[in-house]
Amino acid sequence: MAEEAKLISREPWWATPPSVYESEDDLTWGYLEYYSDGSWHFDPTEPSEEEIRSRKSCRL
C-alpha cells in the first residue's frame, strides 16, 4: 500500500497569471499546495488580504 503524500507547503497564489495591467486586487486568489510526492494542487479557498500581502513568492 502506497504512503499518502504529505502537504509540505501552502501559500496564497493567483488562480490565473495576472496580465500586465492587473493589480493584486483584481486577481482571483486561492492556495497553491505542494506535496511530498512532488505533486501540487490549487485550493480555491480565498486567503485573507494579510496572507496575500505577506506571501513569499511571485509578488507583482
C-alpha positions, 0 to 999 in steps of 0.5 A, spaced: 500 500 500 502 506 497 504 512 503 499 518 502 503 524 500 504 529 505 502 537 504 509 540 505 507 547 503 501 552 502 501 559 500 496 564 497 497 564 489 493 567 483 488 562 480 490 565 473 497 569 471 495 576 472 496 580 465 500 586 465 495 591 467 492 587 473 493 589 480 493 584 486 486 586 487 483 584 481 486 577 481 482 571 483 486 568 489 486 561 492 492 556 495 497 553 491 499 546 495 505 542 494 506 535 496 511 530 498 510 526 492 512 532 488 505 533 486 501 540 487 494 542 487 490 549 487 485 550 493 480 555 491 479 557 498 480 565 498 486 567 503 485 573 507 488 580 504 494 579 510 496 572 507 496 575 500 500 581 502 505 577 506 506 571 501 513 569 499 513 568 492 511 571 485 509 578 488 507 583 482 
